[in-house]
Amino acid sequence: MYGRPAGPPGGESPPPLRPYNLWVKRLFLLPLLLVSASVAAQDPPADPPTFSESAGAEYVMLPVLVQDKKGQFVDGLTKNDFILKVEDHRVDVDTFDRDLSAPVSFAFLLDTSGSMGMGNKLENAKNAVRSIVRNRLEGDDFALFAFSEGEVRLVTDFSSDPTKLVEALWGLEASGQTALFDAVAATPGKMMAGRNNKRAILLFTDGVDNASTLTAAQMAEILQRVSVPVYPIGMKNASFELLKDHERQELSVENLQLLAGSSGGRMHLVGRDDDLRPLASEISREVRQQYLLGFAPSGRGDVKYRIVFVSVAKPGSWVVRTRRGYRGTAPGGS
């Protein structure tokens, strides 16, 4: 249903990459980016536009998930079924794609602070990563980041061959303090190295942030710049339900929820001894359900954070999830 899984991660490279590109041609005329859709069957596919973070004229890609009232993902929607608005102005979608077998770029962000050594939290996180890699599809690529003591370390860069990543997991150990949001601040830009349009950051942490230097205003700025869906997996201790409100705040649960909601991802709270492999598989399947909607900002006027609203025009009861906005200029034609 979701495509044929690739072979085992150990030692063997996955099959040759099937070309996967959105049918979009790009012409870069500084400082304006002009985008024209190529739909003629005889034209070869061109490189897809990239995800926008903060530049005024970069192409904006919105990963969109649609569920019905029963929570099932909705198939068969077309470009004309979506209504896209930016700050109450309707915007024409000039890129539209949905392919359940399309490859995904996964960035794994592992908290390796000392608190993750309690129970089986770090080992369970490693097993979840192994599970996604083991069940990869052709063309998927992966990167592994680790963070503690205010440092975010790129362990293995994006590659469709996960052999080095799987080997590197064995060497990760828990030590030091947690700088959770310093890590989040450093990651989205590096996520640009992934070559696929479908993307996700899986953040494994126990949420104890005792070393970040970010202020509340800086955290708000980060949330505006995250263009990749983030799936925080918070591994709470057995006593979590007994904590007082201020103690829960120290676990950064609210900020994790904000991070997930702003980026179009979803937060999960699990027990420290839970087997995370089923959850990891669920997230992987969810990411593959994305519709991709894209448009080009004008490149003119103020560069600011702009709220995005996506809805489904087709009659029905729908739950639509995407990033809350982008930082840039107004859409072209606005």
C-alpha positions as CSV (number, residue, x, y, z in Angstrom):
1,M,0.0,0.0,0.0
2,Y,2.8,2.4,0.8
3,G,5.3,1.0,-1.6
4,R,7.9,-1.8,-1.4
5,P,10.3,-1.5,1.6
6,A,14.0,-1.4,0.7
7,G,16.4,-4.1,1.7
8,P,18.1,-4.4,5.1
9,P,20.2,-1.5,6.4
10,G,23.3,-3.4,7.2
11,G,25.9,-3.2,4.5
12,E,23.7,-3.1,1.5
13,S,22.8,0.0,-0.4
14,P,19.2,0.5,-1.4
15,P,18.1,0.1,-5.0
16,P,19.0,2.9,-7.4
17,L,17.0,6.0,-6.8
18,R,13.8,6.3,-8.9
19,P,13.7,9.9,-10.3
20,Y,11.2,11.9,-8.3
21,N,10.7,15.5,-9.1
22,L,7.7,17.8,-9.0
23,W,6.8,19.1,-12.5
24,V,8.2,22.6,-11.9
25,K,10.9,24.5,-13.7
26,R,12.8,27.3,-11.9
27,L,14.3,30.4,-13.3
28,F,16.5,32.3,-10.7
29,L,16.5,36.0,-11.6
30,L,18.0,37.9,-8.6
31,P,16.3,39.1,-6.5
32,L,13.1,37.7,-7.9
33,L,12.3,34.0,-8.2
34,L,10.0,33.2,-11.1
35,V,8.3,29.8,-11.1
36,S,6.5,28.3,-14.1
37,A,4.7,24.9,-14.0
38,S,5.7,22.4,-16.7
39,V,2.8,20.1,-17.4
40,A,3.6,18.9,-21.0
41,A,4.2,15.2,-21.0
42,Q,7.2,15.6,-23.4
43,D,9.1,17.9,-21.1
44,P,11.6,16.2,-18.7
45,P,11.1,16.8,-15.0
46,A,13.1,19.6,-13.5
47,D,14.5,20.1,-10.0
48,P,11.7,20.9,-7.6
49,P,11.5,24.2,-5.7
50,T,13.0,24.2,-2.2
51,F,11.3,24.8,1.1
52,S,11.3,28.4,2.2
53,E,12.5,29.5,5.6
54,S,12.9,33.3,5.7
55,A,14.0,34.8,2.4
56,G,11.7,37.2,0.8
57,A,11.4,35.5,-2.6
58,E,12.0,31.8,-2.0
59,Y,9.4,29.4,-3.1
60,V,7.0,28.3,-0.4
61,M,6.1,24.7,-0.1
62,L,3.3,23.6,2.3
63,P,3.1,20.0,3.4
64,V,-0.6,19.4,4.0
65,L,-2.4,16.5,5.8
66,V,-6.1,15.9,5.5
67,Q,-8.2,13.6,7.7
68,D,-11.9,12.9,7.8
69,K,-14.1,12.9,10.9
70,K,-13.0,9.4,11.7
71,G,-9.3,10.3,11.7
72,Q,-8.6,8.5,8.4
73,F,-6.3,10.2,5.9
74,V,-8.2,11.4,2.8
75,D,-7.1,10.2,-0.6
76,G,-8.1,11.5,-4.1
77,L,-8.1,15.3,-3.5
78,T,-7.1,17.4,-6.4
79,K,-5.6,20.9,-6.6
80,N,-9.0,22.4,-7.1
81,D,-10.3,20.8,-3.9
82,F,-8.0,23.1,-1.8
83,I,-8.4,26.7,-0.8
84,L,-5.1,28.4,0.1
85,K,-5.2,31.9,1.8
86,V,-2.4,34.1,3.0
87,E,-3.5,36.8,5.4
88,D,-7.1,36.5,4.1
89,H,-6.0,36.8,0.4
90,R,-6.7,33.8,-1.8
91,V,-3.6,32.4,-3.4
92,D,-3.3,30.3,-6.6
93,V,-1.5,27.0,-6.0
94,D,1.0,26.5,-8.9
95,T,2.6,23.3,-7.5
96,F,0.5,20.4,-6.4
97,D,1.6,16.8,-5.7
98,R,0.7,13.7,-3.8
99,D,2.4,10.4,-4.2
100,L,2.3,7.8,-1.4
101,S,5.4,6.1,-2.8
102,A,7.4,9.3,-3.0
103,P,10.6,9.3,-0.9
104,V,11.0,11.2,2.4
105,S,13.9,13.0,4.0
106,F,14.0,12.2,7.7
107,A,16.1,14.1,10.2
108,F,16.4,12.4,13.5
109,L,17.2,14.7,16.4
110,L,18.2,12.7,19.5
111,D,18.5,14.2,23.0
112,T,21.7,12.6,24.5
113,S,21.7,14.5,27.7
114,G,22.2,12.7,31.0
115,S,18.5,12.5,31.9
116,M,18.0,10.4,28.7
117,G,20.1,7.7,30.4
118,M,17.4,7.0,33.0
119,G,15.3,4.0,32.2
120,N,15.5,2.9,28.6
121,K,14.7,6.3,27.0
122,L,17.8,6.7,24.8
123,E,17.8,3.0,23.8
124,N,14.1,3.1,22.9
125,A,14.8,6.2,20.8
126,K,17.6,4.5,18.9
127,N,15.3,1.5,18.3
128,A,12.7,3.8,16.8
129,V,15.2,5.2,14.4
130,R,16.4,1.8,13.4
131,S,12.8,0.8,12.7
132,I,12.1,3.6,10.3
133,V,15.4,3.0,8.5
134,R,14.8,-0.7,8.3
135,N,11.4,-0.1,6.6
136,R,12.6,2.6,4.3
137,L,11.3,3.1,0.8
138,E,13.4,3.6,-2.3
139,G,14.8,7.1,-2.4
140,D,14.3,7.9,1.3
141,D,17.3,9.6,2.9
142,F,18.3,10.2,6.5
143,A,20.4,12.4,8.7
144,L,21.2,12.0,12.4
145,F,21.7,14.8,14.9
146,A,22.5,14.6,18.6
147,F,22.3,17.4,21.2
148,S,23.4,18.0,24.8
149,E,25.4,20.6,26.7
150,G,24.2,23.4,24.3
151,E,25.8,21.7,21.3
152,V,24.0,20.2,18.3
153,R,26.2,17.7,16.5
154,L,25.7,16.3,13.0
155,V,26.4,12.6,13.5
156,T,25.7,11.5,10.0
157,D,24.7,13.7,7.0
158,F,21.8,13.0,4.7
159,S,22.3,9.8,2.7
160,S,20.0,7.1,1.2
161,D,22.5,4.5,2.4
162,P,21.9,4.3,6.2
163,T,24.8,2.0,7.0
164,K,26.8,4.8,8.7
165,L,23.8,6.1,10.6
166,V,22.9,2.7,12.0
167,E,26.5,2.1,13.1
168,A,26.7,5.6,14.7
169,L,23.7,4.9,16.9
170,W,25.8,2.4,18.9
171,G,28.2,5.2,19.9
172,L,25.6,7.6,21.3
173,E,25.7,7.9,25.1
174,A,23.7,10.0,27.5
175,S,25.6,12.7,29.3
176,G,25.4,16.4,30.1
177,Q,22.6,18.9,30.3
178,T,19.8,19.5,27.8
179,A,19.6,22.5,25.5
180,L,16.4,21.5,23.7
181,F,15.4,24.6,22.0
182,D,19.0,25.6,21.1
183,A,19.0,22.3,19.2
184,V,15.7,23.0,17.5
185,A,17.0,26.4,16.4
186,A,20.0,24.9,14.7
187,T,18.2,22.1,12.9
188,P,15.7,23.4,10.3
189,G,18.4,25.1,8.2
190,K,20.5,21.9,8.1
191,M,17.3,20.0,7.0
192,M,17.6,21.8,3.7
193,A,20.3,19.3,2.8
194,G,17.6,16.6,2.4
195,R,16.9,16.0,-1.3
196,N,13.2,15.1,-1.1
197,N,10.2,17.4,-1.0
198,K,8.5,15.3,1.7
199,R,10.4,16.0,4.9
200,A,10.1,15.5,8.6
201,I,12.1,16.1,11.8
202,L,11.7,13.4,14.5
203,L,12.7,14.9,17.8
204,F,13.3,12.4,20.7
205,T,13.6,14.0,24.1
206,D,12.5,13.8,27.7
207,G,11.7,17.5,27.5
208,V,14.0,18.6,30.4
209,D,15.5,21.8,29.1
210,N,18.0,23.0,31.6
211,A,20.6,24.6,29.4
212,S,19.0,26.6,26.5
213,T,19.9,30.2,26.3
214,L,16.9,31.2,24.2
215,T,14.5,33.9,25.4
216,A,10.7,33.6,24.9
217,A,10.9,36.1,22.0
218,Q,13.7,34.1,20.3
219,M,11.6,30.9,20.7
220,A,8.7,32.6,18.9
221,E,11.1,33.6,16.1
222,I,12.2,30.0,15.7
223,L,8.6,28.8,15.5
224,Q,8.1,31.2,12.6
225,R,11.1,29.9,10.7
226,V,10.4,26.1,11.0
227,S,9.2,25.0,7.5
228,V,9.6,21.3,8.1
229,P,7.0,19.3,10.1
230,V,8.4,18.5,13.5
231,Y,7.3,15.4,15.4
232,P,8.4,15.8,19.1
233,I,8.3,12.5,20.9
234,G,8.4,13.3,24.6
235,M,9.4,10.5,26.9
236,K,7.9,11.3,30.3
237,N,8.8,9.6,33.5
238,A,6.3,7.3,35.3
239,S,5.6,10.1,37.8
240,F,4.7,12.7,35.1
241,E,0.9,12.6,35.9
242,L,1.7,13.6,39.5
243,L,3.7,16.7,38.6
244,K,2.5,20.1,39.5
245,D,1.9,22.7,36.7
246,H,5.2,24.5,37.2
247,E,7.0,21.2,37.2
248,R,5.4,20.3,33.9
249,Q,6.4,23.6,32.4
250,E,10.0,22.7,33.2
251,L,9.6,19.7,31.0
252,S,8.8,22.1,28.1
253,V,5.7,20.2,27.1
254,E,3.8,23.4,26.1
255,N,6.7,24.5,23.9
256,L,6.9,21.0,22.3
257,Q,3.2,21.3,21.5
258,L,3.8,24.8,20.0
259,L,6.7,23.5,17.9
260,A,4.6,20.6,16.5
261,G,1.6,22.8,15.9
262,S,3.4,25.6,14.2
263,S,5.3,23.3,11.9
264,G,2.4,21.0,10.9
265,G,3.7,18.1,12.9
266,R,2.2,16.4,16.0
267,M,3.5,15.8,19.5
268,H,3.4,12.4,21.2
269,L,3.9,11.8,24.9
270,V,5.1,8.3,25.8
271,G,6.4,6.5,28.9
272,R,10.1,6.2,29.3
273,D,10.0,2.4,28.9
274,D,7.5,2.3,26.0
275,D,8.5,0.6,22.8
276,L,8.6,3.5,20.3
277,R,8.9,1.4,17.1
278,P,5.1,1.2,16.4
279,L,4.9,5.0,16.9
280,A,7.8,5.6,14.6
281,S,6.1,3.5,11.9
282,E,2.9,5.5,12.4
283,I,4.7,8.8,12.0
284,S,6.5,7.5,8.9
285,R,3.2,6.4,7.3
286,E,1.7,9.8,8.2
287,V,4.5,11.8,6.5
288,R,3.9,9.9,3.3
289,Q,0.3,11.0,3.3
290,Q,1.3,14.6,2.7
291,Y,-0.2,16.7,-0.1
292,L,2.4,19.3,-1.3
293,L,1.0,22.7,-2.2
294,G,3.4,25.4,-3.4
295,F,3.4,29.1,-4.5
296,A,5.9,31.9,-5.2
297,P,6.1,35.0,-3.0
298,S,6.3,38.3,-5.0
299,G,9.8,39.3,-3.7
300,R,8.4,42.8,-3.1
301,G,7.5,44.6,0.0
302,D,7.9,43.8,3.7
303,V,9.5,40.5,4.8
304,K,7.4,39.4,7.8
305,Y,5.6,36.4,9.2
306,R,2.5,35.7,7.3
307,I,-0.3,33.4,8.5
308,V,-1.4,30.6,6.1
309,F,-4.8,29.0,6.0
310,V,-5.6,25.9,4.0
311,S,-9.0,24.4,3.8
312,V,-10.8,21.8,1.6
313,A,-13.6,23.1,-0.6
314,K,-15.1,19.7,-1.2
315,P,-18.2,19.0,1.0
316,G,-17.4,17.0,4.1
317,S,-15.9,17.2,7.6
318,W,-12.2,17.6,7.3
319,V,-9.3,18.2,9.6
320,V,-6.5,20.0,7.7
321,R,-3.0,20.3,9.2
322,T,-0.1,22.3,7.8
323,R,2.5,24.8,9.0
324,R,0.9,28.0,10.4
325,G,2.7,30.4,8.2
326,Y,6.0,31.5,6.5
327,R,8.3,34.4,6.9
328,G,8.7,36.3,3.6
329,T,7.0,38.7,1.2
330,A,3.4,38.6,0.1
331,P,2.4,36.0,-2.5
332,G,2.8,37.0,-6.1
333,G,-0.3,38.8,-7.4
334,S,-1.3,40.0,-3.9
